[in-house]
Amino acid sequence: MQVSAQKVVSIHYTLKNDNGEVIDSSEGQEPLSYIQGLGNIIPGLENALFGKRIGDRLNVTIPPEEGYGVRDEDLIHSVPKEAFHGVDEIIPGMQFAADTPDGGVQLVTVVQVDEDSVTLDGNHPMSGQTLYFYVEVTEIRDATEEELEHGHVHGPEGHHH
């Protein structure tokens, strides 16, 4: 069986940055499982896995455009500190969920704290970075109707919402 649309694919992976530092890895854990073709993983990795088989191993270099996007300076904003009522201490690196004008939610990261304002970055923390994946395909199976309907993989005992 090959990796193709609507298949549940399980992979072990190691993700490194430009400096060769490990950013994330499934080593010592269960493999990552996702449904191919539904955008559950970044586009560059999903595209690289099309047509692969169980046991295939590959090194994939993913540019920002096919990963978490290029950095957008328009997503960096300064907001009044009083917007964080109820938060005792605000420090760089903290993340908050912010409401968007269209009614959605966007994750923002605190990048600077001044006396009266807080600078927030709405870019994904890995935006603008080239990503280096080492991947091994460990399992491929047909997705169930329920998984396709829900848009994500369910465990061996099913899924309870």
Sequence and secondary structure as in RCSB ss.txt:
>XXXX:A:sequence
MQVSAQKVVSIHYTLKNDNGEVIDSSEGQEPLSYIQGLGNIIPGLENALFGKRIGDRLNVTIPPEEGYGVRDEDL
IHSVPKEAFHGVDEIIPGMQFAADTPDGGVQLVTVVQVDEDSVTLDGNHPMSGQTLYFYVEVTEIRDATEEELEH
GHVHGPEGHHH
>XXXX:A:secstr
 B  TTEEEEEEEEEE TTS EEEE TTS  EEEETTTTSS HHHHHHHTT BTT EEEEEE GGGTT    GGG
EEEEEGGGGTT S   TT EEEEE TTS EEEEEEEEE SSEEEEE S TTTT  EEEEEEEEEEEE  HHHHHH
TS  BTTB   
